[in-house]
Amino acid sequence: MSRTAHFTLLARYNEWMNNKLYAAAAALPPAELAAPRGAFFGSLQATLNHIAVGDTIWLKRIAAHPQFAAVLAPLAALPVPAALDQPLCDSFAALRAHRAWLDQLLLQWVDSLAEADLDAVISYRRLNGEANHRQLGLLLLHVFNHQTHHRGQATTLLSQAGVDVGATDLLLLVPDAEV
């Protein structure tokens, strides 16, 4: 399996899991979504928001590279979040719609990547202003790992609220090998 195929699988998993999480979270009333639960970002909604903030920041950094600007052009209208906990939307429904839009954009972009694209160097500044230069393929590993890390937190928060998300294993999307 090629590196690009791996990232396509991760992008599909990302979309699948986000759909499951947001559908499960939609079963909770707004007060439960916003209730402080002792998580790093406080509430379930704030945790889901943080994942969208992280994805927005990373995709905008990548979109600044001329090689990827065209496919990621829809991001141009979005401001760069100034903080990792900055609310992106004024309601859960709006955040859910934004998440679905981000997932489609991420899938479309990852599907457009060639193997050589993964070796491109992305230059960016962290929110604290620190300059960095890293290979796209390694940054994508970070993006998908970050999502998984915080979705695990969100799954725990849902479980604590009595909501079962169901199976969450990437293996469920891995095709059977021919023997």
Sequence and secondary structure as in RCSB ss.txt:
>XXXX:A:sequence
MSRTAHFTLLARYNEWMNNKLYAAAAALPPAELAAPRGAFFGSLQATLNHIAVGDTIWLKRIAAHPQFAAVLAPL
AALPVPAALDQPLCDSFAALRAHRAWLDQLLLQWVDSLAEADLDAVISYRRLNGEANHRQLGLLLLHVFNHQTHH
RGQATTLLSQAGVDVGATDLLLLVPDAEV
>XXXX:A:secstr
  HHHHHHHHHHHHHHHHHHHHHHHTTS HHHHHS  SBTTBSHHHHHHHHHHHHHHHHHHHHTSTTTTTTTGGG
GGS   SSTT    SSHHHHHHHHHHHHHHHHHHHHH  GGGGG EEEEE TT  EEEEEHHHHHHHHHHHHHHH
HHHHHHHHHHTT       GGGGS     
